[in-house]
Amino acid sequence: MKRRIAALLPVVAMAAVAIPMTTAAPSYAAAACGTTVADKDGSTWNKTADGANQRSGSSTGCGINGIAYSSHLLDYHCYTRIGSTSETWTFVRNDATGVSGWIRDDLLSDGGSLVYCGF
């Protein structure tokens, strides 16, 4: 019995090497309506939106908390991505109005935060 196991060991080892290793891709999720996040992005504040809706979550299906204009300073907190798409959203605090919310990054002239929220 021991000889059979010893004979199979090299075969099992070869099979393990032959199986391709996969790495898990990061999972991305939309911020549910009502989601807020701490300020993870220490960058300077920006004037990059011009009439962009600040939403309660990273979806056009979430309610509008306020509107950010190009004259408003925005404090970027972090960004998240929607599923496996390239669509990203940044959570901002609007210094002019005090309102926080999510803005789709293609509505921000500089593309939004570079710090990932982690979800």
N, CA, C and O of each residue as an XYZ file, in Angstrom:
476
protein
N       0.820     -1.189      0.000
C       0.000      0.000      0.000
C       0.870      1.262      0.000
O       0.613      2.199     -0.756
N       1.900      1.277      0.854
C       2.775      2.439      0.920
C       3.487      2.663     -0.405
O       3.716      3.806     -0.800
N       3.845      1.567     -1.107
C       4.523      1.702     -2.389
C       3.598      2.315     -3.434
O       4.050      3.086     -4.280
N       2.324      1.986     -3.388
C       1.377      2.556     -4.346
C       1.237      4.066     -4.121
O       1.203      4.840     -5.077
N       1.157      4.471     -2.869
C       1.050      5.896     -2.552
C       2.318      6.614     -2.990
O       2.259      7.694     -3.578
N       3.465      6.006     -2.697
C       4.735      6.611     -3.091
C       4.837      6.717     -4.610
O       5.407      7.681     -5.121
N       4.301      5.754     -5.328
C       4.344      5.787     -6.787
C       3.401      6.856     -7.345
O       3.683      7.437     -8.393
N       2.300      7.119     -6.669
C       1.335      8.115     -7.125
C       1.766      9.551     -6.795
O       1.323     10.494     -7.450
N       2.606      9.716     -5.810
C       3.005     11.051     -5.372
C       3.588     11.914     -6.489
O       3.190     13.072     -6.613
N       4.510     11.409     -7.305
C       5.022     12.248     -8.402
C       3.941     12.620     -9.420
O       3.969     13.722     -9.969
N       3.010     11.735     -9.671
C       1.930     12.007    -10.619
C       1.037     13.127    -10.092
O       0.658     14.032    -10.835
N       0.708     13.057     -8.817
C      -0.126     14.084     -8.204
C       0.605     15.426     -8.217
O      -0.002     16.461     -8.491
N       1.892     15.411     -7.926
C       2.677     16.645     -7.926
C       2.717     17.262     -9.326
O       2.596     18.479     -9.469
N       2.886     16.438    -10.349
C       2.920     16.939    -11.727
C       1.565     17.544    -12.115
O       1.516     18.575    -12.786
N       0.489     16.917    -11.702
C      -0.847     17.428    -12.018
C      -1.072     18.774    -11.342
O      -1.670     19.674    -11.932
N      -0.604     18.914    -10.125
C      -0.773     20.177     -9.408
C      -0.027     21.307    -10.108
O      -0.514     22.437    -10.156
N       1.142     21.014    -10.646
C       1.920     22.025    -11.359
C       1.268     22.366    -12.689
O       1.322     23.514    -13.129
N       0.662     21.398    -13.322
C       0.066     21.600    -14.638
C      -1.221     22.409    -14.584
O      -1.595     23.027    -15.580
N      -1.905     22.420    -13.450
C      -3.154     23.162    -13.328
C      -2.822     24.645    -13.227
O      -2.065     25.046    -12.343
N      -3.368     25.453    -14.103
C      -3.036     26.885    -14.065
C      -3.537     27.520    -12.771
O      -4.625     27.216    -12.283
N      -2.725     28.392    -12.246
C      -3.091     29.111    -11.036
C      -3.916     30.326    -11.465
O      -3.567     31.013    -12.425
N      -4.990     30.580    -10.760
C      -5.803     31.751    -11.051
C      -5.708     32.711     -9.878
O      -5.635     32.302     -8.719
N      -5.710     33.970    -10.197
C      -5.718     34.974     -9.146
C      -7.075     35.646     -9.154
O      -7.651     35.914    -10.208
N      -7.560     35.905     -7.987
C      -8.865     36.527     -7.877
C      -8.767     37.994     -8.268
O      -7.913     38.734     -7.778
N      -9.647     38.386     -9.148
C      -9.710     39.790     -9.536
C     -10.387     40.563     -8.410
O     -11.231     40.012     -7.704
N     -10.031     41.823     -8.237
C     -10.693     42.588     -7.188
C     -12.185     42.676     -7.471
O     -12.611     42.816     -8.618
N     -12.957     42.591     -6.416
C     -14.396     42.713     -6.619
C     -14.781     44.176     -6.446
O     -14.325     44.851     -5.524
N     -15.613     44.640     -7.334
C     -16.066     46.013     -7.290
C     -17.569     46.014     -7.098
O     -18.280     45.184     -7.664
N     -18.040     46.937     -6.308
C     -19.473     47.003     -6.075
C     -19.920     48.455     -6.023
O     -19.182     49.337     -5.585
N     -21.123     48.678     -6.472
C     -21.692     50.014     -6.369
C     -21.934     50.330     -4.898
O     -22.193     49.439     -4.089
N     -21.847     51.596     -4.573
C     -22.203     52.032     -3.225
C     -23.725     52.115     -3.180
O     -24.335     52.858     -3.949
N     -24.327     51.364     -2.292
C     -25.777     51.356     -2.181
C     -26.286     52.748     -1.820
O     -25.563     53.543     -1.220
N     -27.515     53.035     -2.183
C     -28.118     54.323     -1.835
C     -28.015     54.517     -0.322
O     -28.331     53.615      0.453
N     -27.574     55.692      0.081
C     -27.398     56.001      1.497
C     -26.000     55.743      2.033
O     -25.743     55.982      3.213
N     -25.081     55.255      1.182
C     -23.719     54.949      1.614
C     -22.868     56.210      1.680
O     -22.810     56.984      0.724
N     -22.213     56.407      2.813
C     -21.231     57.479      2.962
C     -19.894     56.832      3.303
O     -19.855     55.697      3.777
N     -18.810     57.542      3.064
C     -17.475     57.010      3.352
C     -16.613     58.081      3.992
O     -16.832     59.277      3.803
N     -15.628     57.626      4.753
C     -14.677     58.536      5.377
C     -13.751     59.122      4.311
O     -13.626     58.577      3.215
N     -13.114     60.221      4.643
C     -12.202     60.880      3.707
C     -10.879     60.126      3.666
O     -10.053     60.261      4.568
N     -10.681     59.334      2.621
C      -9.458     58.549      2.432
C      -8.471     59.238      1.497
O      -7.301     58.860      1.436
N      -8.938     60.242      0.776
C      -8.135     60.930     -0.238
C      -7.643     62.262      0.330
O      -8.437     63.167      0.588
N      -6.353     62.371      0.518
C      -5.789     63.582      1.100
C      -5.434     64.654      0.095
O      -4.742     65.613      0.438
N      -5.889     64.517     -1.134
C      -5.536     65.497     -2.164
C      -6.238     66.830     -1.915
O      -7.158     66.920     -1.102
N      -5.790     67.854     -2.624
C      -6.391     69.171     -2.477
C      -7.799     69.177     -3.060
O      -8.162     68.298     -3.842
N      -8.565     70.147     -2.683
C      -9.940     70.236     -3.139
C      -9.986     70.760     -4.563
O      -9.099     71.492     -5.002
N     -11.017     70.382     -5.262
C     -11.083     70.644     -6.697
C     -12.333     71.418     -7.087
O     -13.346     71.392     -6.388
N     -12.239     72.101     -8.207
C     -13.391     72.742     -8.848
C     -13.520     72.074    -10.211
O     -12.970     72.556    -11.202
N     -14.241     70.974    -10.257
C     -14.215     70.177    -11.485
C     -15.582     69.818    -12.041
O     -15.673     69.344    -13.174
N     -16.640     70.029    -11.284
C     -17.968     69.647    -11.763
C     -18.705     70.895    -12.242
O     -18.458     71.996    -11.750
N     -19.594     70.722    -13.186
C     -20.404     71.856    -13.632
C     -21.854     71.410    -13.772
O     -22.308     71.022    -14.849
N     -22.551     71.477    -12.671
C     -23.944     71.057    -12.666
C     -24.109     69.556    -12.523
O     -25.056     68.984    -13.063
N     -23.194     68.903    -11.796
C     -23.257     67.447    -11.612
C     -24.090     67.107    -10.377
O     -23.934     67.720     -9.321
N     -24.972     66.126    -10.525
C     -25.775     65.670     -9.391
C     -24.907     64.923     -8.386
O     -24.098     64.072     -8.756
N     -25.089     65.252     -7.113
C     -24.474     64.502     -6.017
C     -25.546     63.544     -5.517
O     -26.584     63.968     -5.008
N     -25.285     62.247     -5.666
C     -26.303     61.248     -5.341
C     -25.994     60.526     -4.026
O     -24.867     60.551     -3.532
N     -27.021     59.886     -3.481
C     -26.871     59.180     -2.204
C     -26.144     57.847     -2.350
O     -25.787     57.234     -1.344
N     -25.921     57.393     -3.556
C     -25.182     56.167     -3.852
C     -24.604     56.266     -5.249
O     -24.892     57.211     -5.983
N     -23.792     55.294     -5.615
C     -23.126     55.362     -6.924
C     -23.985     54.725     -8.015
O     -23.594     53.752     -8.660
N     -25.156     55.305     -8.192
C     -26.094     54.843     -9.206
C     -27.054     55.981     -9.535
O     -27.429     56.758     -8.658
N     -27.445     56.073    -10.796
C     -28.425     57.096    -11.172
C     -29.795     56.775    -10.585
O     -30.694     57.615    -10.613
N     -29.962     55.564    -10.053
C     -31.204     55.195     -9.393
C     -31.301     55.707     -7.964
O     -32.362     55.610     -7.348
N     -30.214     56.249     -7.427
C     -30.213     56.789     -6.063
C     -30.646     58.263     -6.089
O     -30.471     58.954     -7.093
N     -31.201     58.717     -4.992
C     -31.689     60.086     -4.895
C     -30.583     61.124     -5.007
O     -29.414     60.836     -4.751
N     -30.970     62.333     -5.393
C     -30.038     63.458     -5.537
C     -29.991     64.222     -4.221
O     -31.015     64.688     -3.721
N     -28.776     64.344     -3.661
C     -28.576     65.100     -2.425
C     -28.357     66.583     -2.709
O     -28.738     67.436     -1.907
N     -27.746     66.885     -3.847
C     -27.414     68.261     -4.193
C     -26.798     68.320     -5.581
O     -26.720     67.313     -6.283
N     -26.366     69.501     -5.962
C     -25.739     69.695     -7.267
C     -24.418     70.425     -7.061
O     -24.351     71.397     -6.308
N     -23.372     69.958     -7.728
C     -22.056     70.586     -7.652
C     -21.804     71.389     -8.923
O     -21.986     70.890    -10.033
N     -21.388     72.626     -8.747
C     -21.090     73.512     -9.865
C     -19.591     73.804     -9.915
O     -18.872     73.552     -8.948
N     -19.129     74.330    -11.032
C     -17.693     74.589    -11.208
C     -17.159     75.625    -10.228
O     -15.948     75.684    -10.013
N     -17.999     76.424     -9.641
C     -17.548     77.413     -8.654
C     -17.402     76.800     -7.256
O     -16.891     77.452     -6.346
N     -17.845     75.562     -7.083
C     -17.793     74.901     -5.776
C     -16.493     74.119     -5.595
O     -16.012     73.470     -6.524
N     -15.937     74.189     -4.395
C     -14.788     73.342     -4.050
C     -15.315     71.986     -3.600
O     -16.230     71.901     -2.781
N     -14.723     70.922     -4.148
C     -15.130     69.561     -3.803
C     -13.989     68.834     -3.113
O     -12.860     68.826     -3.602
N     -14.287     68.229     -1.985
C     -13.315     67.415     -1.256
C     -13.566     65.959     -1.637
O     -14.576     65.375     -1.244
N     -12.641     65.374     -2.407
C     -12.777     63.984     -2.823
C     -12.441     63.064     -1.644
O     -11.438     63.263     -0.959
N     -13.283     62.064     -1.416
C     -13.041     61.098     -0.336
C     -12.443     59.803     -0.878
O     -11.454     59.315     -0.331
N     -13.020     59.232     -1.942
C     -12.528     58.008     -2.585
C     -13.467     57.665     -3.736
O     -14.491     58.320     -3.928
N     -13.110     56.626     -4.505
C     -13.963     56.220     -5.632
C     -14.305     54.737     -5.535
O     -13.649     53.977     -4.823
N     -15.340     54.346     -6.261
C     -15.681     52.938     -6.416
C     -16.041     52.698     -7.880
O     -16.343     53.632     -8.623
N     -16.004     51.449     -8.267
C     -16.297     51.056     -9.649
C     -17.583     50.229     -9.655
O     -17.881     49.517     -8.696
N     -18.331     50.332    -10.736
C     -19.576     49.586    -10.872
C     -19.286     48.251    -11.541
O     -18.967     48.203    -12.729
N     -19.397     47.165    -10.779
C     -19.178     45.821    -11.315
C     -17.875     45.698    -12.061
O     -16.848     46.204    -11.609
N     -17.901     45.037    -13.190
C     -16.688     44.845    -13.988
C     -16.567     45.901    -15.089
O     -15.712     45.791    -15.968
N     -17.422     46.918    -15.038
C     -17.380     47.976    -16.050
C     -16.280     48.980    -15.710
O     -15.639     48.883    -14.664
N     -16.076     49.922    -16.584
C     -15.088     50.972    -16.325
C     -15.739     52.189    -15.673
O     -15.064     53.189    -15.431
N     -17.035     52.121    -15.385
C     -17.739     53.250    -14.776
C     -17.331     53.411    -13.313
O     -17.465     52.479    -12.519
N     -16.831     54.598    -12.962
C     -16.423     54.873    -11.585
C     -17.157     56.096    -11.047
O     -17.595     56.962    -11.805
N     -17.282     56.146     -9.720
C     -17.949     57.231     -9.021
C     -17.061     57.678     -7.865
O     -16.412     56.851     -7.224
N     -17.031     58.978     -7.598
C     -16.275     59.529     -6.480
C     -17.239     60.090     -5.438
O     -18.211     60.770     -5.764
N     -16.938     59.782     -4.168
C     -17.703     60.372     -3.072
C     -17.057     61.705     -2.736
O     -15.853     61.768     -2.486
N     -17.853     62.776     -2.728
C     -17.329     64.124     -2.499
C     -18.104     64.815     -1.389
O     -19.255     64.488     -1.101
N     -17.439     65.772     -0.783
C     -18.110     66.725      0.101
C     -17.993     68.076     -0.576
O     -16.893     68.544     -0.872
N     -19.135     68.696     -0.818
C     -19.182     69.992     -1.476
C     -18.975     71.067     -0.414
O     -19.837     71.269      0.442
N     -17.836     71.757     -0.464
C     -17.502     72.764      0.540
C     -18.448     73.956      0.496
O     -18.702     74.574      1.530
N     -18.964     74.285     -0.656
C     -19.852     75.437     -0.799
C     -21.211     75.206     -0.152
O     -21.827     76.131      0.377
N     -21.674     73.950     -0.204
C     -23.026     73.661      0.290
C     -23.028     72.784      1.537
O     -24.036     72.716      2.240
N     -21.917     72.115      1.818
C     -21.859     71.182      2.941
C     -22.479     69.833      2.636
O     -22.539     68.968      3.510
N     -22.939     69.640      1.415
C     -23.600     68.397      1.017
C     -22.568     67.378      0.543
O     -21.631     67.719     -0.179
N     -22.750     66.124      0.957
C     -21.901     65.025      0.487
C     -22.711     64.140     -0.435
O     -23.933     64.045     -0.318
N     -22.010     63.491     -1.359
C     -22.686     62.564     -2.257
C     -21.743     62.020     -3.311
O     -20.582     62.419     -3.401
N     -22.263     61.110     -4.099
C     -21.511     60.425     -5.153
C     -21.718     61.133     -6.486
O     -22.843     61.474     -6.851
N     -20.608     61.351     -7.216
C     -20.671     61.931     -8.561
C     -19.963     60.991     -9.514
O     -18.857     60.528     -9.235
N     -20.603     60.708    -10.644
C     -19.991     59.867    -11.667
C     -18.730     60.561    -12.179
O     -18.761     61.749    -12.500
N     -17.632     59.830    -12.255
C     -16.331     60.432    -12.560
C     -16.231     61.065    -13.942
O     -15.412     61.962    -14.138
N     -17.030     60.631    -14.896
C     -16.957     61.271    -16.212
C     -17.587     62.670    -16.187
O     -17.496     63.401    -17.173
N     -18.220     63.046    -15.077
C     -18.761     64.394    -14.910
C     -17.779     65.317    -14.190
O     -18.039     66.511    -14.036
N     -16.648     64.758    -13.751
C     -15.597     65.532    -13.087
C     -14.454     65.714    -14.080
O     -13.926     64.729    -14.594
N     -14.065     66.952    -14.357
C     -13.093     67.218    -15.419
C     -11.742     66.559    -15.183
O     -11.004     66.321    -16.139
N     -11.397     66.258    -13.932
C     -10.114     65.604    -13.659
C     -10.267     64.103    -13.426
O      -9.298     63.438    -13.061
N     -11.465     63.561    -13.631
C     -11.691     62.123    -13.504
C     -11.964     61.638    -12.097
O     -12.160     60.439    -11.895
N     -11.984     62.523    -11.120
C     -12.331     62.127     -9.760
C     -11.167     61.663     -8.919
O     -10.006     61.857     -9.279
N     -11.483     61.051     -7.802
C     -10.475     60.595     -6.836
C      -9.625     59.467     -7.424
O     -10.083     58.711     -8.280
N      -8.396     59.369     -6.957
C      -7.495     58.273     -7.341
C      -7.371     57.252     -6.223
O      -6.610     56.292     -6.343
N      -8.114     57.449     -5.130
C      -8.046     56.547     -3.975
C      -9.269     55.649     -3.975
O     -10.400     56.135     -3.959
N      -9.048     54.328     -3.994
C     -10.137     53.349     -4.029
C     -10.785     53.215     -2.654
O     -10.090     53.106     -1.643
N     -12.113     53.222     -2.618
C     -12.851     53.117     -1.348
C     -12.677     51.751     -0.683
O     -12.733     51.647      0.542
N     -12.467     50.711     -1.478
C     -12.282     49.382     -0.913
C     -13.488     48.474     -1.021
O     -13.497     47.391     -0.436
N     -14.500     48.886     -1.753
C     -15.655     47.997     -1.964
C     -16.175     48.123     -3.371
O     -17.141     47.453     -3.734
